[in-house]
Amino acid sequence: MTKRGVTLMVAGVLVAGCFAAPEPDPPNLVQPDKPLTEVFRVPAPVPAPPPNRQMWRVYDGRAGILGEGRRVADVDLRTGQVSWALDLPQEYALTAASGPHSGFSVGTGAVLLAGAPGVAGVAAVRLVGAGRPVWERRLPAGSQVVRVDEGLLAAACDRSGCDLTGIGITDGAPLWTRRVPEQVTLLDAGWYTTPTDLVQVVGESGRELTRIPYGAHRPETIVPNTYVAMAVSPPKAPECRVTILGVHESAVKWRYESGWHDPSAPLTDGCSYDPSAFVSVGSGLYLIPDPAGPVWLDNYFGTITPADVYPGERVLARDLSWVHGVGYLDRSFAVPSTGPRPAVPPGPVNGPPWALALGGATWVLRSGTGLAMYAPLHTRPAWSHPAATTAVAPYDDRLVYTDGTDLVGLGPATAS
């Protein structure tokens, strides 16, 4: 072969290499050509929540920590293998009476909060892991405890002020303690309020990151975001107005105030307000049911734009909402001339609707007496189960749900 021939052959190989076929996407739950099958079915290591609740009281998909009632467990949600499960004493039971901060996962363990009979708040904190209690710390009855960074923030208050304490996760020992001459209310992610200020502290040291006056309306909820956190003061009678502060780098970047009327929400403090309905629809947009006309609130800029939604429409997940009397609405292909189209699966027979976004314009919806998967390109559900509850998707190729007393993992037929 001539030198020129060798050169052309090598060049051809190089060019062919540049145009090599791309690697196929790994199997996932939203590929229409991949039938879904049971990957595992095991006895559920923790009780299933009631059908109207989507999630266990303690859930961390990647760590595999599940907690409900008087059980907490570590489960590989790819394979269904249970590493450990632990029965809890009654004072640490994860129930509705435990409140919103009854427990949460940390690494491969779970932090549990115990109350005292007849006293609001927390009386003890316990870390469990590897199937056993790791440490326990008793607190003054009525304390507040929230997670911050990789630790805990506790507040024990009396008439003259509050003792703030940072608690380490490894051994439950105090990292720092500070007395403040104010009554504080702990929020989330290291935020708390005083009678005048909104404050954020570093969990490891207690150093203040932010302290800003909030004005006449005390925030009760913090919505953490990558760049701008939102501090929400919910509506109260008789005005029923909401105040939202956009906080960035120790400053109020924007302030938004408006009326609030959500026909589908229960009455709270004399106003139709449900904090669980205040969720992002994607791109940092939040739906505000202003009586003068619903608007989208931009989390980063604080700007508003009119929202073309039905009266009482509630956002459940990105591009998926619910309207009483209409059902689920798919907004992923909404156009001005026709608006959003009803999703194929019907709503639940009883209890509230909910949706789990899987990506790729695909959702799992609470439907009928169980669950149904909905994708706009399919005329019928891609998957449904009349008795399934508690759906989570810890991985792109796993849908995990409860079926009676079983924990089931669903995945593409080629997944292993």
KEKE-3310 file (N, C-alpha, C; in steps of 0.2 Angstrom, whole numbers, plus 5000, padded with zeros to 4 digits):
npx = (5004:5003:5010:5002:4989:4989:4988:4976:4967:4969:4965:4951:4947:4949:4939:4928:4927:4924:4911:4905:4891:4880:4880:4867:4853:4853:4842:4826:4812:4803:4804:4795:4796:4800:4794:4787:4792:4791:4804:4808:4799:4796:4792:4785:4796:4793:4777:4764:4760:4744:4732:4730:4741:4757:4770:4782:4784:4797:4809:4822:4828:4840:4848:4840:4833:4818:4804:4790:4776:4780:4791:4807:4819:4832:4834:4839:4834:4835:4836:4828:4833:4834:4844:4843:4831:4821:4812:4803:4802:4786:4787:4795:4787:4783:4771:4756:4753:4766:4770:4777:4791:4795:4805:4820:4831:4849:4863:4867:4857:4844:4837:4827:4813:4806:4792:4784:4771:4756:4763:4768:4780:4797:4805:4816:4830:4835:4847:4847:4854:4861:4853:4851:4850:4860:4864:4856:4849:4842:4831:4825:4808:4796:4805:4811:4816:4826:4833:4849:4862:4873:4869:4860:4848:4843:4831:4827:4815:4811:4802:4811:4819:4828:4838:4849:4855:4868:4868:4878:4879:4886:4889:4879:4883:4884:4888:4889:4882:4870:4863:4849:4840:4827:4811:4811:4806:4809:4813:4816:4832:4841:4836:4827:4815:4813:4804:4806:4815:4821:4832:4847:4858:4874:4875:4886:4894:4886:4886:4880:4872:4863:4853:4839:4826:4809:4797:4779:4773:4776:4786:4782:4785:4799:4806:4818:4830:4841:4847:4839:4830:4814:4804:4789:4774:4760:4742:4730:4715:4707:4710:4717:4729:4744:4762:4777:4795:4809:4825:4842:4859:4860:4850:4835:4829:4818:4800:4784:4767:4750:4732:4724:4716:4711:4701:4700:4707:4708:4700:4711:4716:4706:4707:4707:4719:4733:4748:4755:4752:4759:4770:4783:4782:4791:4806:4807:4795:4780:4763:4751:4736:4729:4715:4711:4715:4724:4742:4759:4773:4789:4803:4816:4817:4806:4796:4779:4768:4753:4742:4736:4724:4713:4699:4703:4712:4726:4743:4752:4763:4777:4771:4759:4743:4728:4710:4696:4681:4685:4697:4713:4725:4735:4748:4759:4758:4751:4742:4738:4726:4718:4721:4726:4725:4714:4721:4723:4721:4708:4703:4707:4696:4693:4699:4713:4721:4737:4753:4767:4782:4790:4799:4803:4790:4781:4771:4766:4751:4739:4725:4709:4707:4720:4735:4741:4751:4755:4757:4759:4760:4754:4738:4732:4735:4752:4756:4747:4740:4728:4728:4740:4750:4759:4770:4787:4801:4816:4827:4831:4827:4818:4803:4795:4784:4770:4761:4748:4754:4767:4782:4786:4797:4797:4803:4812:4811:4823:4832:4842)
npy = (4994:5011:5026:5036:5030:5024:5035:5040:5030:5030:5043:5041:5032:5040:5051:5043:5039:5051:5053:5043:5032:5039:5036:5026:5032:5028:5016:5022:5028:5035:5032:5028:5016:5006:4994:4994:4985:4974:4976:4973:4966:4967:4963:4977:4987:4998:5005:5009:5026:5035:5033:5046:5053:5057:5054:5045:5050:5052:5053:5049:5047:5043:5040:5030:5030:5027:5032:5029:5030:5019:5014:5014:5013:5007:5006:4999:5007:5003:4990:4984:4979:4977:4985:4988:4989:4997:4997:5009:5019:5024:5038:5043:5041:5043:5052:5061:5069:5072:5083:5094:5093:5080:5071:5067:5062:5059:5057:5040:5038:5042:5057:5059:5066:5069:5072:5080:5074:5083:5095:5107:5106:5101:5088:5079:5073:5061:5051:5038:5024:5011:5001:5004:5014:5029:5041:5051:5066:5075:5089:5105:5104:5108:5114:5120:5113:5112:5107:5112:5115:5103:5099:5102:5115:5121:5129:5135:5142:5155:5167:5178:5177:5167:5152:5148:5134:5125:5109:5095:5082:5070:5066:5072:5082:5099:5112:5125:5139:5151:5165:5174:5189:5189:5183:5169:5161:5146:5143:5136:5128:5136:5148:5160:5169:5185:5196:5207:5205:5195:5182:5173:5159:5151:5134:5127:5136:5146:5159:5174:5176:5183:5197:5205:5218:5214:5221:5225:5212:5196:5184:5167:5156:5149:5148:5140:5144:5143:5155:5166:5167:5165:5173:5170:5178:5172:5174:5183:5185:5201:5205:5196:5196:5192:5193:5193:5191:5193:5187:5190:5189:5196:5206:5213:5209:5210:5214:5208:5211:5206:5202:5187:5173:5157:5146:5133:5129:5125:5135:5145:5153:5162:5164:5158:5147:5137:5131:5121:5122:5132:5131:5129:5130:5128:5135:5145:5151:5155:5152:5164:5167:5180:5189:5199:5194:5180:5178:5175:5174:5179:5171:5175:5189:5195:5199:5201:5192:5191:5177:5164:5155:5143:5148:5144:5135:5124:5122:5107:5100:5103:5110:5103:5103:5105:5106:5108:5099:5099:5092:5084:5095:5097:5106:5106:5107:5118:5130:5147:5147:5136:5132:5124:5106:5093:5080:5062:5052:5049:5059:5056:5045:5048:5060:5071:5077:5072:5074:5067:5072:5065:5069:5072:5076:5068:5060:5053:5051:5053:5043:5037:5023:5021:5023:5031:5032:5046:5052:5064:5060:5048:5039:5032:5028:5024:5016:5009:5006:4999:4999:5005:5015:5030:5035:5037:5042:5038:5036:5038:5027:5020:5018:5018:5011:5008:4993:4987:4978:4977:4983:4990:4990:4998:4997:5000:4986:4982:4986:4982)
npz = (5000:4996:5003:5002:5002:5015:5022:5019:5023:5037:5040:5036:5046:5058:5055:5055:5068:5074:5071:5078:5084:5096:5114:5120:5130:5147:5154:5160:5169:5161:5147:5133:5126:5135:5144:5160:5175:5190:5200:5213:5227:5243:5261:5269:5278:5286:5292:5280:5275:5278:5264:5259:5260:5253:5256:5267:5285:5288:5276:5265:5250:5242:5253:5258:5270:5279:5288:5299:5310:5323:5318:5310:5296:5286:5269:5254:5240:5227:5226:5236:5247:5265:5276:5290:5303:5315:5330:5338:5354:5361:5364:5354:5343:5326:5321:5317:5328:5332:5325:5313:5313:5316:5313:5304:5291:5292:5284:5285:5295:5306:5314:5327:5336:5352:5361:5376:5386:5385:5383:5371:5358:5359:5369:5369:5360:5348:5340:5328:5321:5310:5316:5329:5344:5344:5351:5364:5368:5381:5383:5388:5392:5379:5370:5354:5339:5325:5309:5303:5292:5294:5306:5321:5327:5342:5353:5368:5378:5390:5400:5400:5389:5377:5376:5364:5355:5346:5340:5338:5325:5326:5339:5347:5356:5363:5351:5352:5362:5366:5374:5371:5373:5368:5362:5352:5336:5329:5312:5296:5290:5298:5300:5310:5319:5328:5339:5330:5320:5306:5306:5302:5305:5306:5307:5313:5321:5326:5321:5315:5300:5293:5298:5298:5298:5298:5297:5299:5298:5304:5298:5295:5288:5279:5263:5256:5243:5230:5227:5231:5246:5252:5263:5272:5277:5282:5277:5287:5296:5298:5285:5277:5269:5261:5265:5257:5258:5248:5251:5251:5253:5266:5264:5260:5245:5238:5240:5242:5243:5244:5242:5247:5241:5241:5235:5236:5247:5265:5279:5288:5302:5299:5285:5268:5266:5262:5266:5260:5247:5241:5230:5219:5201:5193:5185:5195:5198:5207:5211:5215:5223:5221:5225:5216:5204:5199:5200:5193:5203:5203:5209:5210:5205:5210:5203:5195:5185:5175:5178:5169:5174:5181:5192:5209:5205:5209:5210:5209:5205:5194:5180:5181:5188:5198:5198:5207:5202:5189:5188:5186:5178:5164:5160:5152:5138:5136:5126:5121:5114:5117:5131:5146:5145:5151:5161:5158:5168:5181:5195:5213:5222:5235:5247:5246:5230:5223:5215:5208:5200:5187:5177:5160:5156:5163:5175:5191:5198:5211:5209:5207:5217:5219:5212:5196:5182:5171:5155:5143:5130:5129:5127:5137:5154:5157:5167:5181:5197:5207:5221:5225:5235:5242:5233:5228:5219:5220:5211:5194:5187:5196:5203:5218:5229:5240:5243:5250:5263:5257:5251:5236:5221:5206:5189:5173:5161:5157:5168:5181)
capx = (5000:5007:5010:4995:4984:4989:4986:4968:4964:4970:4960:4945:4946:4948:4933:4922:4927:4921:4904:4902:4885:4880:4878:4860:4852:4852:4835:4823:4805:4799:4805:4788:4797:4803:4789:4789:4791:4793:4811:4808:4793:4798:4788:4787:4799:4789:4770:4763:4756:4737:4732:4730:4748:4761:4777:4783:4786:4804:4811:4828:4828:4846:4851:4836:4830:4811:4801:4783:4774:4785:4797:4812:4823:4837:4832:4842:4828:4836:4835:4823:4837:4834:4850:4841:4825:4821:4806:4804:4797:4781:4788:4798:4783:4782:4764:4753:4754:4773:4771:4780:4798:4795:4811:4823:4837:4855:4868:4863:4853:4838:4836:4820:4811:4801:4788:4782:4763:4753:4767:4770:4787:4802:4808:4822:4832:4839:4850:4847:4858:4864:4848:4852:4851:4867:4864:4850:4850:4836:4830:4819:4801:4794:4810:4811:4822:4826:4839:4853:4868:4874:4868:4853:4848:4838:4829:4823:4813:4807:4799:4816:4822:4829:4844:4850:4861:4869:4870:4882:4875:4890:4888:4874:4885:4883:4893:4889:4876:4870:4857:4846:4835:4821:4807:4812:4803:4813:4810:4820:4838:4845:4832:4822:4812:4812:4798:4807:4820:4822:4839:4849:4864:4878:4874:4892:4897:4881:4888:4874:4873:4858:4848:4835:4819:4804:4791:4773:4771:4781:4786:4781:4788:4805:4806:4825:4831:4848:4850:4835:4826:4807:4801:4782:4770:4753:4737:4726:4709:4701:4713:4719:4734:4751:4768:4783:4801:4814:4831:4848:4865:4858:4846:4828:4830:4811:4795:4778:4761:4744:4727:4725:4710:4712:4694:4701:4710:4704:4701:4717:4716:4700:4708:4708:4726:4736:4755:4758:4750:4764:4775:4786:4779:4797:4809:4806:4788:4775:4756:4748:4729:4727:4708:4711:4717:4730:4748:4765:4778:4796:4807:4823:4817:4801:4791:4773:4764:4746:4742:4730:4723:4706:4698:4704:4717:4731:4749:4754:4770:4779:4766:4753:4739:4721:4705:4690:4676:4688:4702:4720:4727:4742:4750:4765:4757:4746:4743:4733:4719:4715:4723:4728:4721:4713:4725:4719:4719:4704:4706:4705:4689:4692:4705:4716:4725:4744:4757:4774:4785:4796:4803:4800:4783:4778:4769:4762:4745:4734:4720:4704:4708:4727:4740:4742:4756:4752:4762:4755:4760:4750:4731:4730:4741:4758:4756:4742:4738:4722:4729:4746:4751:4766:4775:4793:4806:4823:4832:4828:4824:4815:4797:4794:4777:4768:4755:4746:4760:4773:4786:4787:4801:4796:4808:4812:4812:4831:4835:4844)
capy = (5000:5017:5030:5040:5025:5023:5041:5041:5025:5033:5049:5038:5030:5046:5054:5038:5040:5058:5052:5037:5033:5041:5030:5026:5034:5023:5015:5026:5027:5039:5029:5024:5009:5002:4992:4994:4978:4974:4975:4970:4966:4964:4966:4984:4988:5003:5005:5014:5032:5034:5034:5053:5056:5054:5052:5044:5055:5052:5050:5051:5041:5041:5036:5024:5030:5028:5032:5030:5027:5017:5011:5017:5008:5009:5001:5001:5007:5000:4982:4982:4975:4981:4985:4987:4992:4998:4999:5016:5020:5028:5045:5045:5039:5047:5053:5068:5072:5073:5089:5094:5092:5074:5068:5068:5058:5062:5052:5034:5037:5047:5061:5059:5071:5067:5077:5078:5074:5090:5101:5108:5107:5095:5086:5075:5072:5055:5049:5031:5022:5004:4997:5005:5021:5031:5045:5054:5072:5078:5096:5108:5103:5114:5117:5120:5110:5111:5105:5117:5113:5096:5098:5104:5121:5121:5135:5134:5149:5157:5174:5183:5176:5160:5149:5145:5129:5121:5102:5091:5076:5064:5064:5075:5087:5106:5115:5132:5141:5159:5168:5180:5192:5189:5177:5167:5156:5143:5141:5130:5130:5140:5154:5161:5176:5188:5201:5212:5203:5189:5180:5166:5158:5146:5129:5125:5141:5151:5166:5177:5177:5188:5200:5211:5219:5212:5226:5223:5205:5192:5178:5160:5150:5151:5144:5141:5143:5143:5162:5171:5164:5168:5173:5171:5179:5170:5179:5182:5189:5201:5208:5191:5198:5189:5197:5189:5195:5190:5189:5188:5192:5200:5211:5212:5211:5213:5213:5207:5210:5205:5198:5180:5169:5151:5143:5125:5128:5126:5141:5145:5160:5166:5165:5152:5147:5131:5132:5116:5124:5137:5127:5131:5127:5127:5142:5149:5154:5153:5155:5168:5167:5186:5190:5204:5191:5176:5180:5171:5177:5176:5170:5179:5196:5197:5202:5197:5192:5188:5169:5162:5149:5143:5149:5138:5130:5123:5119:5101:5099:5107:5109:5099:5106:5102:5111:5105:5099:5098:5086:5086:5099:5096:5113:5106:5108:5123:5135:5152:5146:5130:5132:5117:5100:5088:5074:5057:5048:5053:5061:5051:5044:5052:5063:5076:5074:5074:5072:5066:5073:5060:5072:5070:5077:5062:5061:5048:5054:5049:5042:5032:5021:5020:5027:5030:5036:5049:5055:5067:5056:5042:5041:5029:5028:5019:5011:5010:5001:5001:4999:5007:5022:5032:5034:5041:5041:5040:5036:5039:5021:5017:5020:5014:5012:5003:4989:4984:4977:4976:4989:4987:4994:4997:4999:4997:4979:4980:4988:4977)
capz = (5000:4996:5009:5002:5004:5022:5025:5018:5028:5044:5040:5036:5053:5062:5053:5057:5075:5076:5070:5081:5086:5103:5118:5122:5137:5152:5155:5165:5170:5156:5141:5132:5123:5140:5149:5167:5178:5197:5201:5219:5231:5250:5266:5270:5284:5290:5290:5275:5278:5275:5257:5257:5261:5248:5259:5274:5289:5287:5269:5261:5244:5241:5259:5260:5277:5279:5295:5300:5316:5328:5315:5306:5293:5281:5264:5247:5236:5221:5227:5241:5253:5271:5280:5297:5305:5322:5334:5342:5360:5360:5364:5348:5337:5320:5320:5316:5335:5333:5322:5306:5314:5320:5312:5297:5290:5292:5282:5285:5301:5307:5320:5330:5341:5356:5365:5383:5387:5387:5382:5364:5357:5359:5375:5368:5353:5348:5333:5327:5315:5311:5319:5336:5346:5344:5356:5365:5372:5384:5382:5392:5389:5375:5366:5347:5336:5317:5306:5300:5289:5296:5313:5324:5331:5347:5356:5374:5380:5396:5400:5399:5383:5374:5375:5357:5355:5341:5342:5333:5324:5327:5346:5351:5360:5360:5348:5355:5366:5366:5377:5368:5377:5364:5361:5345:5333:5324:5305:5294:5287:5302:5301:5315:5320:5334:5338:5326:5315:5303:5307:5300:5309:5304:5312:5317:5325:5328:5319:5312:5293:5291:5302:5294:5301:5293:5297:5303:5297:5306:5294:5299:5284:5275:5257:5254:5236:5228:5227:5235:5251:5253:5270:5270:5282:5279:5277:5293:5295:5293:5279:5272:5265:5262:5264:5255:5257:5245:5255:5247:5256:5272:5262:5257:5238:5235:5245:5239:5247:5240:5245:5246:5242:5238:5236:5237:5254:5271:5283:5293:5304:5295:5278:5264:5265:5263:5264:5255:5240:5239:5227:5212:5195:5188:5183:5200:5198:5212:5210:5220:5221:5222:5223:5210:5198:5201:5196:5195:5207:5201:5216:5210:5204:5214:5198:5194:5178:5176:5177:5166:5178:5183:5199:5213:5203:5213:5207:5212:5203:5188:5174:5183:5193:5200:5199:5209:5197:5183:5189:5185:5172:5161:5157:5148:5131:5135:5121:5123:5111:5120:5138:5148:5144:5157:5161:5157:5174:5185:5202:5218:5224:5241:5249:5242:5225:5223:5209:5208:5194:5185:5172:5153:5155:5165:5182:5195:5201:5215:5205:5209:5224:5220:5208:5189:5178:5166:5151:5138:5123:5129:5128:5143:5159:5156:5173:5186:5202:5211:5228:5227:5239:5244:5228:5227:5214:5222:5205:5187:5185:5201:5206:5224:5232:5245:5241:5256:5268:5254:5248:5229:5217:5199:5185:5166:5161:5157:5173:5186)
cpx = (5004:5006:5004:4989:4983:4986:4978:4965:4964:4965:4953:4943:4945:4941:4927:4922:4924:4914:4901:4895:4885:4878:4871:4859:4851:4844:4832:4815:4800:4800:4798:4790:4799:4797:4792:4787:4793:4800:4812:4801:4795:4793:4790:4790:4796:4782:4769:4759:4749:4737:4732:4736:4753:4768:4777:4785:4793:4806:4817:4829:4835:4850:4847:4833:4822:4809:4794:4781:4779:4790:4801:4817:4827:4836:4836:4836:4829:4834:4830:4827:4836:4840:4848:4834:4824:4814:4807:4799:4792:4782:4792:4794:4782:4775:4762:4754:4761:4775:4776:4788:4799:4802:4813:4829:4843:4860:4864:4859:4848:4838:4829:4819:4806:4798:4787:4774:4761:4757:4769:4777:4791:4805:4815:4823:4836:4841:4850:4851:4860:4859:4848:4852:4858:4868:4857:4852:4843:4836:4825:4813:4799:4799:4808:4817:4821:4833:4843:4860:4868:4873:4861:4854:4842:4837:4825:4822:4810:4805:4805:4820:4823:4836:4845:4856:4862:4871:4873:4878:4879:4889:4883:4876:4884:4889:4894:4882:4876:4863:4855:4840:4828:4817:4808:4808:4807:4810:4814:4827:4842:4842:4828:4820:4812:4806:4799:4811:4819:4830:4841:4856:4867:4877:4880:4895:4892:4882:4882:4876:4869:4854:4845:4828:4814:4798:4785:4771:4776:4781:4785:4784:4794:4805:4813:4825:4838:4851:4845:4830:4819:4805:4793:4778:4763:4748:4733:4720:4710:4704:4714:4723:4741:4756:4774:4789:4806:4821:4837:4854:4863:4854:4840:4829:4823:4806:4788:4772:4755:4738:4728:4718:4711:4705:4695:4705:4706:4705:4706:4717:4711:4701:4709:4715:4729:4743:4758:4756:4755:4770:4777:4783:4785:4799:4808:4800:4783:4768:4754:4741:4726:4719:4707:4713:4724:4736:4754:4770:4785:4800:4813:4822:4811:4795:4785:4771:4758:4746:4735:4728:4715:4705:4699:4709:4723:4737:4751:4761:4771:4774:4760:4749:4732:4716:4699:4684:4679:4693:4709:4721:4734:4743:4756:4765:4752:4747:4737:4726:4715:4716:4725:4723:4720:4718:4720:4716:4714:4707:4704:4698:4688:4699:4708:4720:4732:4747:4764:4777:4790:4801:4800:4793:4779:4777:4766:4757:4741:4727:4715:4706:4716:4731:4740:4747:4753:4758:4758:4754:4756:4743:4728:4736:4746:4758:4750:4742:4733:4723:4736:4746:4758:4771:4780:4797:4813:4828:4828:4825:4821:4809:4795:4788:4775:4761:4753:4752:4767:4776:4788:4792:4799:4801:4808:4813:4819:4835:4837:4846)
cpy = (5006:5021:5034:5036:5024:5029:5042:5036:5027:5039:5046:5036:5035:5050:5049:5039:5046:5057:5046:5038:5035:5035:5031:5029:5028:5022:5019:5025:5030:5037:5025:5017:5004:5000:4992:4987:4979:4972:4971:4971:4963:4967:4973:4984:4993:5003:5010:5020:5031:5036:5042:5057:5053:5051:5050:5050:5057:5049:5053:5045:5039:5037:5030:5024:5032:5028:5033:5027:5025:5013:5015:5012:5011:5004:5004:5001:5006:4993:4980:4979:4980:4980:4984:4991:4992:5000:5005:5016:5025:5036:5048:5043:5044:5048:5060:5072:5075:5080:5089:5092:5085:5070:5069:5064:5062:5057:5045:5033:5042:5050:5061:5063:5069:5073:5075:5078:5081:5096:5101:5108:5100:5094:5082:5074:5065:5053:5041:5029:5015:5000:4998:5012:5023:5036:5048:5060:5074:5085:5098:5106:5109:5117:5116:5117:5109:5109:5111:5114:5105:5095:5100:5111:5120:5127:5133:5141:5150:5164:5179:5182:5169:5158:5146:5140:5126:5114:5098:5084:5070:5062:5067:5081:5094:5108:5122:5134:5148:5160:5174:5183:5193:5183:5175:5161:5153:5142:5135:5133:5135:5147:5154:5168:5178:5192:5206:5210:5196:5187:5173:5165:5152:5140:5127:5130:5146:5158:5168:5178:5183:5191:5206:5212:5217:5216:5223:5216:5200:5185:5171:5154:5153:5146:5145:5140:5144:5150:5167:5166:5168:5167:5175:5172:5178:5175:5178:5187:5195:5203:5202:5193:5194:5194:5192:5193:5190:5192:5186:5192:5197:5206:5209:5214:5213:5211:5213:5207:5210:5202:5191:5176:5163:5147:5136:5124:5129:5133:5140:5152:5165:5167:5158:5151:5140:5131:5127:5117:5129:5133:5130:5127:5126:5134:5147:5153:5151:5156:5158:5169:5174:5187:5195:5200:5187:5179:5175:5176:5174:5177:5175:5186:5199:5200:5198:5197:5189:5180:5167:5155:5149:5145:5143:5133:5130:5119:5113:5099:5103:5105:5105:5102:5103:5108:5107:5105:5098:5092:5089:5090:5098:5103:5112:5107:5113:5128:5140:5150:5141:5130:5125:5112:5096:5082:5068:5053:5053:5055:5055:5051:5048:5055:5068:5073:5076:5071:5072:5067:5068:5063:5069:5071:5071:5062:5054:5052:5050:5049:5036:5030:5020:5025:5026:5035:5039:5053:5058:5063:5050:5043:5037:5029:5022:5014:5013:5004:5003:5002:5002:5014:5024:5032:5039:5038:5043:5040:5037:5033:5017:5021:5016:5016:5007:5000:4985:4984:4976:4983:4986:4992:4992:5000:4997:4990:4977:4982:4982:4980)
cpz = (5000:5002:5009:5004:5011:5025:5025:5022:5035:5045:5040:5043:5058:5061:5056:5064:5077:5075:5073:5084:5094:5107:5120:5129:5141:5153:5161:5165:5165:5149:5138:5129:5128:5144:5156:5171:5186:5197:5208:5223:5238:5255:5268:5277:5289:5288:5284:5278:5275:5268:5255:5258:5256:5251:5266:5278:5289:5280:5267:5256:5243:5247:5261:5267:5276:5287:5295:5306:5321:5325:5310:5303:5288:5275:5258:5243:5229:5221:5232:5247:5259:5275:5288:5298:5312:5325:5338:5348:5358:5360:5358:5341:5332:5318:5319:5323:5336:5330:5316:5307:5318:5319:5305:5297:5290:5290:5282:5292:5301:5314:5321:5335:5345:5360:5372:5383:5389:5386:5374:5364:5359:5366:5375:5361:5353:5341:5333:5321:5316:5315:5327:5338:5346:5350:5358:5370:5375:5384:5387:5389:5385:5371:5358:5344:5329:5315:5303:5298:5291:5303:5315:5327:5335:5351:5362:5377:5386:5395:5398:5392:5381:5374:5368:5358:5349:5343:5336:5332:5326:5334:5350:5356:5358:5357:5350:5358:5367:5369:5373:5372:5373:5364:5353:5343:5328:5317:5302:5291:5291:5302:5307:5315:5327:5333:5332:5319:5312:5303:5304:5303:5305:5309:5316:5322:5328:5326:5314:5304:5291:5297:5299:5298:5296:5293:5301:5303:5298:5301:5298:5295:5280:5269:5255:5247:5235:5229:5232:5240:5251:5260:5269:5277:5280:5281:5284:5293:5299:5286:5274:5267:5266:5261:5263:5254:5253:5248:5252:5250:5261:5270:5259:5250:5235:5241:5241:5244:5242:5245:5244:5247:5238:5239:5238:5244:5260:5275:5288:5295:5301:5288:5275:5262:5267:5261:5260:5248:5237:5237:5221:5206:5190:5187:5188:5201:5203:5210:5216:5219:5224:5220:5217:5204:5200:5197:5198:5198:5205:5207:5215:5209:5208:5209:5198:5187:5179:5175:5175:5169:5180:5190:5204:5211:5207:5210:5212:5211:5196:5182:5175:5189:5194:5201:5201:5204:5190:5183:5188:5178:5170:5157:5153:5141:5131:5130:5123:5120:5115:5128:5139:5147:5150:5156:5161:5163:5178:5192:5207:5220:5231:5243:5244:5236:5226:5217:5211:5201:5193:5180:5165:5152:5157:5173:5185:5199:5205:5211:5207:5216:5225:5216:5201:5187:5172:5162:5145:5131:5123:5130:5134:5147:5157:5161:5177:5191:5206:5218:5230:5231:5240:5239:5229:5222:5216:5217:5199:5185:5190:5203:5212:5227:5236:5242:5246:5261:5264:5251:5241:5225:5209:5194:5178:5166:5160:5163:5178:5193)
residu = (MET:THR:LYS:ARG:GLY:VAL:THR:LEU:MET:VAL:ALA:GLY:VAL:LEU:VAL:ALA:GLY:CYS:PHE:ALA:ALA:PRO:GLU:PRO:ASP:PRO:PRO:ASN:LEU:VAL:GLN:PRO:ASP:LYS:PRO:LEU:THR:GLU:VAL:PHE:ARG:VAL:PRO:ALA:PRO:VAL:PRO:ALA:PRO:PRO:PRO:ASN:ARG:GLN:MET:TRP:ARG:VAL:TYR:ASP:GLY:ARG:ALA:GLY:ILE:LEU:GLY:GLU:GLY:ARG:ARG:VAL:ALA:ASP:VAL:ASP:LEU:ARG:THR:GLY:GLN:VAL:SER:TRP:ALA:LEU:ASP:LEU:PRO:GLN:GLU:TYR:ALA:LEU:THR:ALA:ALA:SER:GLY:PRO:HIS:SER:GLY:PHE:SER:VAL:GLY:THR:GLY:ALA:VAL:LEU:LEU:ALA:GLY:ALA:PRO:GLY:VAL:ALA:GLY:VAL:ALA:ALA:VAL:ARG:LEU:VAL:GLY:ALA:GLY:ARG:PRO:VAL:TRP:GLU:ARG:ARG:LEU:PRO:ALA:GLY:SER:GLN:VAL:VAL:ARG:VAL:ASP:GLU:GLY:LEU:LEU:ALA:ALA:ALA:CYS:ASP:ARG:SER:GLY:CYS:ASP:LEU:THR:GLY:ILE:GLY:ILE:THR:ASP:GLY:ALA:PRO:LEU:TRP:THR:ARG:ARG:VAL:PRO:GLU:GLN:VAL:THR:LEU:LEU:ASP:ALA:GLY:TRP:TYR:THR:THR:PRO:THR:ASP:LEU:VAL:GLN:VAL:VAL:GLY:GLU:SER:GLY:ARG:GLU:LEU:THR:ARG:ILE:PRO:TYR:GLY:ALA:HIS:ARG:PRO:GLU:THR:ILE:VAL:PRO:ASN:THR:TYR:VAL:ALA:MET:ALA:VAL:SER:PRO:PRO:LYS:ALA:PRO:GLU:CYS:ARG:VAL:THR:ILE:LEU:GLY:VAL:HIS:GLU:SER:ALA:VAL:LYS:TRP:ARG:TYR:GLU:SER:GLY:TRP:HIS:ASP:PRO:SER:ALA:PRO:LEU:THR:ASP:GLY:CYS:SER:TYR:ASP:PRO:SER:ALA:PHE:VAL:SER:VAL:GLY:SER:GLY:LEU:TYR:LEU:ILE:PRO:ASP:PRO:ALA:GLY:PRO:VAL:TRP:LEU:ASP:ASN:TYR:PHE:GLY:THR:ILE:THR:PRO:ALA:ASP:VAL:TYR:PRO:GLY:GLU:ARG:VAL:LEU:ALA:ARG:ASP:LEU:SER:TRP:VAL:HIS:GLY:VAL:GLY:TYR:LEU:ASP:ARG:SER:PHE:ALA:VAL:PRO:SER:THR:GLY:PRO:ARG:PRO:ALA:VAL:PRO:PRO:GLY:PRO:VAL:ASN:GLY:PRO:PRO:TRP:ALA:LEU:ALA:LEU:GLY:GLY:ALA:THR:TRP:VAL:LEU:ARG:SER:GLY:THR:GLY:LEU:ALA:MET:TYR:ALA:PRO:LEU:HIS:THR:ARG:PRO:ALA:TRP:SER:HIS:PRO:ALA:ALA:THR:THR:ALA:VAL:ALA:PRO:TYR:ASP:ASP:ARG:LEU:VAL:TYR:THR:ASP:GLY:THR:ASP:LEU:VAL:GLY:LEU:GLY:PRO:ALA:THR:ALA:SER)
# end
